[in-house]
Amino acid sequence: MKIADLAEKLGAEIVEAPNPAAEILDGYTSDLLSDVIAHAPAGSVLITIQGHLNTVAVATLAGLRAILLAHNRPAPDDMRGAARREGVAILRSPENQFVLSYRVHRLLRGP
């Protein structure tokens, strides 16, 4: 599913989307960035509350295509700039990680 389509279906705000047509293949939920590096599948969207520059660095290292910030966490300017440079989308939603994980799973893999 394309990043733009995922955002639309979730009702999520697109904060940054350098490549809105990039395909999201899977999802991963974690706030422990070392866990993301070790286990998140490439091509995934990361569902997290970690709204800072290091999250973009981890997403880039792990080959992730998007970061979905739960609880409407803000994306600071340095995070947004890094996401643009690295080609990582940032989405934001008021929903919590549990709900977002469920919804992303249903959208990508069905019921």
N, CA, C and O atoms as a GROMACS GRO file, in nm:
protein
  444
    1MET      N    1   0.083  -0.116   0.000
    1MET     CA    2   0.000   0.000   0.000
    1MET      C    3   0.089   0.124   0.000
    1MET      O    4   0.187   0.132   0.074
    2LYS      N    5   0.055   0.220  -0.082
    2LYS     CA    6   0.132   0.344  -0.090
    2LYS      C    7   0.117   0.427   0.038
    2LYS      O    8   0.014   0.422   0.104
    3ILE      N    9   0.222   0.501   0.071
    3ILE     CA   10   0.222   0.584   0.191
    3ILE      C   11   0.101   0.678   0.192
    3ILE      O   12   0.033   0.690   0.294
    4ALA      N   13   0.074   0.743   0.081
    4ALA     CA   14  -0.039   0.837   0.074
    4ALA      C   15  -0.171   0.766   0.099
    4ALA      O   16  -0.259   0.820   0.166
    5ASP      N   17  -0.186   0.645   0.048
    5ASP     CA   18  -0.309   0.568   0.069
    5ASP      C   19  -0.322   0.525   0.215
    5ASP      O   20  -0.431   0.530   0.272
    6LEU      N   21  -0.212   0.483   0.274
    6LEU     CA   22  -0.213   0.444   0.415
    6LEU      C   23  -0.256   0.561   0.501
    6LEU      O   24  -0.342   0.546   0.589
    7ALA      N   25  -0.198   0.677   0.477
    7ALA     CA   26  -0.233   0.795   0.555
    7ALA      C   27  -0.382   0.828   0.540
    7ALA      O   28  -0.451   0.857   0.638
    8GLU      N   29  -0.431   0.822   0.417
    8GLU     CA   30  -0.572   0.853   0.393
    8GLU      C   31  -0.663   0.755   0.466
    8GLU      O   32  -0.759   0.797   0.531
    9LYS      N   33  -0.635   0.627   0.456
    9LYS     CA   34  -0.721   0.525   0.518
    9LYS      C   35  -0.716   0.532   0.671
    9LYS      O   36  -0.814   0.499   0.738
   10LEU      N   37  -0.602   0.574   0.726
   10LEU     CA   38  -0.589   0.588   0.871
   10LEU      C   39  -0.645   0.723   0.920
   10LEU      O   40  -0.671   0.740   1.039
   11GLY      N   41  -0.662   0.817   0.828
   11GLY     CA   42  -0.698   0.952   0.869
   11GLY      C   43  -0.582   1.021   0.937
   11GLY      O   44  -0.602   1.109   1.022
   12ALA      N   45  -0.461   0.981   0.900
   12ALA     CA   46  -0.339   1.036   0.962
   12ALA      C   47  -0.293   1.160   0.885
   12ALA      O   48  -0.312   1.171   0.764
   13GLU      N   49  -0.234   1.250   0.957
   13GLU     CA   50  -0.175   1.371   0.897
   13GLU      C   51  -0.042   1.334   0.832
   13GLU      O   52   0.038   1.262   0.891
   14ILE      N   53  -0.020   1.382   0.711
   14ILE     CA   54   0.110   1.365   0.647
   14ILE      C   55   0.196   1.484   0.687
   14ILE      O   56   0.171   1.597   0.645
   15VAL      N   57   0.296   1.459   0.768
   15VAL     CA   58   0.387   1.564   0.815
   15VAL      C   59   0.497   1.586   0.711
   15VAL      O   60   0.527   1.700   0.676
   16GLU      N   61   0.555   1.479   0.663
   16GLU     CA   62   0.655   1.480   0.556
   16GLU      C   63   0.630   1.358   0.469
   16GLU      O   64   0.602   1.249   0.520
   17ALA      N   65   0.639   1.375   0.340
   17ALA     CA   66   0.625   1.260   0.250
   17ALA      C   67   0.708   1.284   0.126
   17ALA      O   68   0.655   1.319   0.021
   18PRO      N   69   0.840   1.264   0.138
   18PRO     CA   70   0.928   1.285   0.023
   18PRO      C   71   0.893   1.196  -0.096
   18PRO      O   72   0.919   1.232  -0.210
   19ASN      N   73   0.834   1.079  -0.069
   19ASN     CA   74   0.797   0.987  -0.176
   19ASN      C   75   0.662   0.923  -0.140
   19ASN      O   76   0.659   0.808  -0.094
   20PRO      N   77   0.551   0.995  -0.159
   20PRO     CA   78   0.420   0.943  -0.116
   20PRO      C   79   0.376   0.817  -0.190
   20PRO      O   80   0.283   0.750  -0.144
   21ALA      N   81   0.439   0.785  -0.301
   21ALA     CA   82   0.403   0.665  -0.376
   21ALA      C   83   0.483   0.542  -0.332
   21ALA      O   84   0.462   0.433  -0.385
   22ALA      N   85   0.574   0.558  -0.236
   22ALA     CA   86   0.652   0.443  -0.187
   22ALA      C   87   0.558   0.342  -0.124
   22ALA      O   88   0.461   0.378  -0.058
   23GLU      N   89   0.587   0.215  -0.146
   23GLU     CA   90   0.503   0.107  -0.095
   23GLU      C   91   0.542   0.068   0.048
   23GLU      O   92   0.659   0.047   0.079
   24ILE      N   93   0.441   0.060   0.133
   24ILE     CA   94   0.458   0.008   0.269
   24ILE      C   95   0.427  -0.141   0.263
   24ILE      O   96   0.318  -0.181   0.222
   25LEU      N   97   0.523  -0.222   0.302
   25LEU     CA   98   0.509  -0.367   0.293
   25LEU      C   99   0.468  -0.432   0.423
   25LEU      O  100   0.411  -0.542   0.422
   26ASP      N  101   0.496  -0.366   0.535
   26ASP     CA  102   0.471  -0.426   0.666
   26ASP      C  103   0.468  -0.315   0.769
   26ASP      O  104   0.486  -0.198   0.736
   27GLY      N  105   0.446  -0.351   0.893
   27GLY     CA  106   0.448  -0.255   1.002
   27GLY      C  107   0.525  -0.310   1.119
   27GLY      O  108   0.542  -0.432   1.132
   28TYR      N  109   0.572  -0.220   1.204
   28TYR     CA  110   0.644  -0.260   1.326
   28TYR      C  111   0.617  -0.155   1.432
   28TYR      O  112   0.623  -0.035   1.405
   29THR      N  113   0.588  -0.200   1.552
   29THR     CA  114   0.557  -0.109   1.662
   29THR      C  115   0.661  -0.126   1.772
   29THR      O  116   0.680  -0.235   1.826
   30SER      N  117   0.728  -0.016   1.805
   30SER     CA  118   0.825  -0.018   1.915
   30SER      C  119   0.868   0.124   1.946
   30SER      O  120   0.870   0.211   1.860
   31ASP      N  121   0.904   0.145   2.073
   31ASP     CA  122   0.964   0.271   2.115
   31ASP      C  123   1.110   0.254   2.150
   31ASP      O  124   1.180   0.351   2.180
   32LEU      N  125   1.157   0.131   2.146
   32LEU     CA  126   1.297   0.102   2.176
   32LEU      C  127   1.371   0.094   2.042
   32LEU      O  128   1.358  -0.004   1.968
   33LEU      N  129   1.448   0.196   2.013
   33LEU     CA  130   1.507   0.208   1.880
   33LEU      C  131   1.605   0.095   1.848
   33LEU      O  132   1.618   0.057   1.731
   34SER      N  133   1.674   0.042   1.948
   34SER     CA  134   1.762  -0.072   1.921
   34SER      C  135   1.680  -0.195   1.880
   34SER      O  136   1.727  -0.276   1.800
   35ASP      N  137   1.561  -0.209   1.932
   35ASP     CA  138   1.471  -0.317   1.893
   35ASP      C  139   1.428  -0.300   1.747
   35ASP      O  140   1.420  -0.398   1.673
   36VAL      N  141   1.402  -0.177   1.707
   36VAL     CA  142   1.363  -0.148   1.569
   36VAL      C  143   1.476  -0.188   1.474
   36VAL      O  144   1.452  -0.251   1.371
   37ILE      N  145   1.598  -0.150   1.507
   37ILE     CA  146   1.713  -0.184   1.423
   37ILE      C  147   1.724  -0.335   1.409
   37ILE      O  148   1.752  -0.385   1.300
   38ALA      N  149   1.704  -0.407   1.518
   38ALA     CA  150   1.723  -0.553   1.517
   38ALA      C  151   1.609  -0.630   1.451
   38ALA      O  152   1.632  -0.738   1.397
   39HIS      N  153   1.486  -0.576   1.455
   39HIS     CA  154   1.372  -0.660   1.416
   39HIS      C  155   1.275  -0.603   1.313
   39HIS      O  156   1.199  -0.680   1.256
   40ALA      N  157   1.275  -0.475   1.288
   40ALA     CA  158   1.175  -0.419   1.195
   40ALA      C  159   1.206  -0.461   1.052
   40ALA      O  160   1.319  -0.447   1.006
   41PRO      N  161   1.107  -0.514   0.981
   41PRO     CA  162   1.129  -0.553   0.842
   41PRO      C  163   1.148  -0.431   0.752
   41PRO      O  164   1.080  -0.330   0.768
   42ALA      N  165   1.239  -0.440   0.659
   42ALA     CA  166   1.260  -0.333   0.561
   42ALA      C  167   1.129  -0.308   0.487
   42ALA      O  168   1.051  -0.400   0.462
   43GLY      N  169   1.106  -0.183   0.452
   43GLY     CA  170   0.985  -0.146   0.380
   43GLY      C  171   0.865  -0.122   0.470
   43GLY      O  172   0.754  -0.102   0.422
   44SER      N  173   0.888  -0.123   0.601
   44SER     CA  174   0.779  -0.110   0.699
   44SER      C  175   0.749   0.035   0.733
   44SER      O  176   0.823   0.127   0.700
   45VAL      N  177   0.636   0.052   0.802
   45VAL     CA  178   0.604   0.175   0.872
   45VAL      C  179   0.631   0.146   1.020
   45VAL      O  180   0.588   0.044   1.072
   46LEU      N  181   0.702   0.236   1.086
   46LEU     CA  182   0.729   0.224   1.229
   46LEU      C  183   0.623   0.302   1.304
   46LEU      O  184   0.606   0.422   1.281
   47ILE      N  185   0.553   0.236   1.394
   47ILE     CA  186   0.452   0.299   1.478
   47ILE      C  187   0.516   0.322   1.614
   47ILE      O  188   0.558   0.228   1.680
   48THR      N  189   0.525   0.450   1.655
   48THR     CA  190   0.602   0.485   1.773
   48THR      C  191   0.556   0.618   1.831
   48THR      O  192   0.478   0.690   1.769
   49ILE      N  193   0.605   0.649   1.951
   49ILE     CA  194   0.587   0.783   2.008
   49ILE      C  195   0.718   0.860   2.006
   49ILE      O  196   0.724   0.973   2.055
   50GLN      N  197   0.823   0.801   1.951
   50GLN     CA  198   0.955   0.862   1.950
   50GLN      C  199   0.965   0.966   1.838
   50GLN      O  200   1.004   0.934   1.726
   51GLY      N  201   0.930   1.089   1.869
   51GLY     CA  202   0.933   1.197   1.772
   51GLY      C  203   1.061   1.279   1.783
   51GLY      O  204   1.059   1.390   1.837
   52HIS      N  205   1.170   1.226   1.734
   52HIS     CA  206   1.296   1.299   1.736
   52HIS      C  207   1.388   1.252   1.624
   52HIS      O  208   1.360   1.154   1.555
   53LEU      N  209   1.496   1.323   1.607
   53LEU     CA  210   1.591   1.301   1.498
   53LEU      C  211   1.643   1.157   1.493
   53LEU      O  212   1.658   1.101   1.384
   54ASN      N  213   1.670   1.097   1.608
   54ASN     CA  214   1.725   0.961   1.608
   54ASN      C  215   1.630   0.859   1.547
   54ASN      O  216   1.673   0.757   1.494
   55THR      N  217   1.501   0.886   1.553
   55THR     CA  218   1.404   0.794   1.495
   55THR      C  219   1.421   0.787   1.343
   55THR      O  220   1.408   0.679   1.284
   56VAL      N  221   1.450   0.898   1.281
   56VAL     CA  222   1.475   0.901   1.137
   56VAL      C  223   1.604   0.825   1.105
   56VAL      O  224   1.610   0.751   1.007
   57ALA      N  225   1.707   0.844   1.187
   57ALA     CA  226   1.832   0.773   1.164
   57ALA      C  227   1.811   0.622   1.173
   57ALA      O  228   1.864   0.547   1.091
   58VAL      N  229   1.734   0.577   1.270
   58VAL     CA  230   1.705   0.435   1.286
   58VAL      C  231   1.622   0.385   1.168
   58VAL      O  232   1.648   0.276   1.115
   59ALA      N  233   1.522   0.462   1.127
   59ALA     CA  234   1.439   0.423   1.012
   59ALA      C  235   1.525   0.406   0.887
   59ALA      O  236   1.506   0.312   0.810
   60THR      N  237   1.618   0.497   0.867
   60THR     CA  238   1.706   0.490   0.751
   60THR      C  239   1.795   0.366   0.759
   60THR      O  240   1.809   0.293   0.661
   61LEU      N  241   1.854   0.343   0.874
   61LEU     CA  242   1.941   0.226   0.895
   61LEU      C  243   1.865   0.095   0.873
   61LEU      O  244   1.920   0.000   0.817
   62ALA      N  245   1.739   0.090   0.917
   62ALA     CA  246   1.660  -0.033   0.907
   62ALA      C  247   1.587  -0.046   0.774
   62ALA      O  248   1.523  -0.148   0.748
   63GLY      N  249   1.595   0.055   0.688
   63GLY     CA  250   1.529   0.048   0.559
   63GLY      C  251   1.378   0.069   0.566
   63GLY      O  252   1.304   0.016   0.484
   64LEU      N  253   1.334   0.146   0.666
   64LEU     CA  254   1.191   0.172   0.683
   64LEU      C  255   1.148   0.286   0.592
   64LEU      O  256   1.228   0.375   0.562
   65ARG      N  257   1.025   0.285   0.550
   65ARG     CA  258   0.976   0.387   0.457
   65ARG      C  259   0.898   0.497   0.524
   65ARG      O  260   0.880   0.605   0.467
   66ALA      N  261   0.848   0.472   0.645
   66ALA     CA  262   0.766   0.573   0.711
   66ALA      C  263   0.770   0.555   0.862
   66ALA      O  264   0.795   0.447   0.915
   67ILE      N  265   0.744   0.666   0.930
   67ILE     CA  266   0.729   0.670   1.075
   67ILE      C  267   0.590   0.723   1.101
   67ILE      O  268   0.551   0.827   1.049
   68LEU      N  269   0.514   0.651   1.182
   68LEU     CA  270   0.379   0.692   1.220
   68LEU      C  271   0.381   0.727   1.368
   68LEU      O  272   0.393   0.640   1.453
   69LEU      N  273   0.370   0.856   1.397
   69LEU     CA  274   0.375   0.904   1.534
   69LEU      C  275   0.236   0.894   1.597
   69LEU      O  276   0.139   0.951   1.547
   70ALA      N  277   0.228   0.819   1.708
   70ALA     CA  278   0.103   0.802   1.781
   70ALA      C  279   0.083   0.919   1.878
   70ALA      O  280   0.175   0.995   1.906
   71HIS      N  281  -0.039   0.932   1.927
   71HIS     CA  282  -0.075   1.034   2.027
   71HIS      C  283  -0.046   1.176   1.979
   71HIS      O  284  -0.021   1.265   2.059
   72ASN      N  285  -0.051   1.196   1.848
   72ASN     CA  286  -0.024   1.329   1.789
   72ASN      C  287   0.109   1.388   1.835
   72ASN      O  288   0.122   1.509   1.850
   73ARG      N  289   0.206   1.302   1.858
   73ARG     CA  290   0.339   1.352   1.896
   73ARG      C  291   0.392   1.444   1.788
   73ARG      O  292   0.378   1.415   1.669
   74PRO      N  293   0.453   1.555   1.827
   74PRO     CA  294   0.506   1.647   1.726
   74PRO      C  295   0.634   1.593   1.661
   74PRO      O  296   0.706   1.513   1.720
   75ALA      N  297   0.658   1.639   1.540
   75ALA     CA  298   0.783   1.609   1.469
   75ALA      C  299   0.862   1.739   1.463
   75ALA      O  300   0.827   1.828   1.386
   76PRO      N  301   0.969   1.752   1.543
   76PRO     CA  302   1.047   1.874   1.543
   76PRO      C  303   1.108   1.902   1.406
   76PRO      O  304   1.119   1.813   1.322
   77ASP      N  305   1.147   2.027   1.385
   77ASP     CA  306   1.202   2.069   1.256
   77ASP      C  307   1.322   1.986   1.213
   77ASP      O  308   1.335   1.952   1.096
   78ASP      N  309   1.412   1.952   1.307
   78ASP     CA  310   1.530   1.874   1.268
   78ASP      C  311   1.490   1.733   1.225
   78ASP      O  312   1.553   1.675   1.136
   79MET      N  313   1.389   1.678   1.286
   79MET     CA  314   1.338   1.546   1.245
   79MET      C  315   1.278   1.553   1.106
   79MET      O  316   1.302   1.466   1.022
   80ARG      N  317   1.200   1.656   1.081
   80ARG     CA  318   1.136   1.674   0.951
   80ARG      C  319   1.241   1.693   0.840
   80ARG      O  320   1.228   1.635   0.732
   81GLY      N  321   1.342   1.773   0.868
   81GLY     CA  322   1.448   1.795   0.770
   81GLY      C  323   1.523   1.668   0.737
   81GLY      O  324   1.553   1.640   0.621
   82ALA      N  325   1.555   1.590   0.840
   82ALA     CA  326   1.625   1.462   0.818
   82ALA      C  327   1.537   1.366   0.738
   82ALA      O  328   1.587   1.295   0.651
   83ALA      N  329   1.409   1.364   0.767
   83ALA     CA  330   1.317   1.276   0.695
   83ALA      C  331   1.313   1.312   0.547
   83ALA      O  332   1.314   1.225   0.460
   84ARG      N  333   1.308   1.441   0.517
   84ARG     CA  334   1.310   1.486   0.376
   84ARG      C  335   1.438   1.440   0.308
   84ARG      O  336   1.434   1.386   0.198
   85ARG      N  337   1.553   1.462   0.374
   85ARG     CA  338   1.682   1.425   0.315
   85ARG      C  339   1.695   1.275   0.294
   85ARG      O  340   1.753   1.231   0.195
   86GLU      N  341   1.642   1.196   0.386
   86GLU     CA  342   1.658   1.051   0.383
   86GLU      C  343   1.546   0.979   0.309
   86GLU      O  344   1.552   0.858   0.287
   87GLY      N  345   1.442   1.054   0.271
   87GLY     CA  346   1.332   0.992   0.199
   87GLY      C  347   1.238   0.909   0.285
   87GLY      O  348   1.177   0.814   0.238
   88VAL      N  349   1.227   0.945   0.413
   88VAL     CA  350   1.140   0.874   0.507
   88VAL      C  351   1.017   0.961   0.534
   88VAL      O  352   1.030   1.078   0.570
   89ALA      N  353   0.900   0.904   0.516
   89ALA     CA  354   0.776   0.978   0.544
   89ALA      C  355   0.751   0.983   0.694
   89ALA      O  356   0.789   0.893   0.768
   90ILE      N  357   0.686   1.090   0.737
   90ILE     CA  358   0.640   1.102   0.875
   90ILE      C  359   0.489   1.128   0.870
   90ILE      O  360   0.443   1.222   0.807
   91LEU      N  361   0.416   1.042   0.939
   91LEU     CA  362   0.272   1.055   0.953
   91LEU      C  363   0.242   1.076   1.101
   91LEU      O  364   0.323   1.041   1.187
   92ARG      N  365   0.124   1.132   1.130
   92ARG     CA  366   0.088   1.155   1.270
   92ARG      C  367  -0.060   1.128   1.289
   92ARG      O  368  -0.143   1.161   1.204
   93SER      N  369  -0.092   1.065   1.402
   93SER     CA  370  -0.230   1.031   1.434
   93SER      C  371  -0.257   1.053   1.583
   93SER      O  372  -0.167   1.037   1.665
   94PRO      N  373  -0.379   1.090   1.617
   94PRO     CA  374  -0.413   1.104   1.760
   94PRO      C  375  -0.432   0.969   1.829
   94PRO      O  376  -0.438   0.963   1.952
   95GLU      N  377  -0.442   0.861   1.753
   95GLU     CA  378  -0.468   0.730   1.813
   95GLU      C  379  -0.343   0.675   1.882
   95GLU      O  380  -0.231   0.720   1.856
   96ASN      N  381  -0.365   0.579   1.971
   96ASN     CA  382  -0.252   0.520   2.042
   96ASN      C  383  -0.189   0.408   1.959
   96ASN      O  384  -0.241   0.369   1.855
   97GLN      N  385  -0.077   0.358   2.006
   97GLN     CA  386  -0.001   0.258   1.931
   97GLN      C  387  -0.077   0.127   1.912
   97GLN      O  388  -0.064   0.062   1.808
   98PHE      N  389  -0.153   0.088   2.011
   98PHE     CA  390  -0.228  -0.036   2.001
   98PHE      C  391  -0.330  -0.027   1.887
   98PHE      O  392  -0.337  -0.116   1.802
   99VAL      N  393  -0.407   0.079   1.885
   99VAL     CA  394  -0.510   0.098   1.783
   99VAL      C  395  -0.445   0.111   1.645
   99VAL      O  396  -0.491   0.049   1.548
  100LEU      N  397  -0.339   0.190   1.635
  100LEU     CA  398  -0.272   0.208   1.506
  100LEU      C  399  -0.213   0.076   1.456
  100LEU      O  400  -0.220   0.047   1.337
  101SER      N  401  -0.155  -0.001   1.544
  101SER     CA  402  -0.098  -0.130   1.505
  101SER      C  403  -0.206  -0.221   1.448
  101SER      O  404  -0.187  -0.285   1.345
  102TYR      N  405  -0.318  -0.226   1.515
  102TYR     CA  406  -0.431  -0.308   1.468
  102TYR      C  407  -0.479  -0.260   1.331
  102TYR      O  408  -0.497  -0.340   1.240
  103ARG      N  409  -0.499  -0.129   1.318
  103ARG     CA  410  -0.550  -0.075   1.192
  103ARG      C  411  -0.452  -0.095   1.077
  103ARG      O  412  -0.494  -0.130   0.966
  104VAL      N  413  -0.323  -0.074   1.100
  104VAL     CA  414  -0.223  -0.095   0.996
  104VAL      C  415  -0.220  -0.243   0.956
  104VAL      O  416  -0.215  -0.276   0.838
  105HIS      N  417  -0.224  -0.331   1.055
  105HIS     CA  418  -0.226  -0.474   1.025
  105HIS      C  419  -0.346  -0.510   0.936
  105HIS      O  420  -0.330  -0.582   0.837
  106ARG      N  421  -0.463  -0.461   0.970
  106ARG     CA  422  -0.583  -0.492   0.891
  106ARG      C  423  -0.570  -0.438   0.749
  106ARG      O  424  -0.609  -0.505   0.653
  107LEU      N  425  -0.514  -0.318   0.734
  107LEU     CA  426  -0.500  -0.259   0.602
  107LEU      C  427  -0.398  -0.335   0.516
  107LEU      O  428  -0.418  -0.351   0.395
  108LEU      N  429  -0.291  -0.381   0.577
  108LEU     CA  430  -0.184  -0.446   0.500
  108LEU      C  431  -0.205  -0.597   0.483
  108LEU      O  432  -0.161  -0.654   0.383
  109ARG      N  433  -0.271  -0.660   0.577
  109ARG     CA  434  -0.283  -0.806   0.574
  109ARG      C  435  -0.426  -0.858   0.578
  109ARG      O  436  -0.448  -0.979   0.564
  110GLY      N  437  -0.522  -0.771   0.596
  110GLY     CA  438  -0.661  -0.814   0.603
  110GLY      C  439  -0.701  -0.855   0.743
  110GLY      O  440  -0.621  -0.846   0.836
  111PRO      N  441  -0.825  -0.901   0.758
  111PRO     CA  442  -0.879  -0.934   0.892
  111PRO      C  443  -0.805  -1.045   0.963
  111PRO      O  444  -0.840  -1.081   1.075
   0.00000   0.00000   0.00000
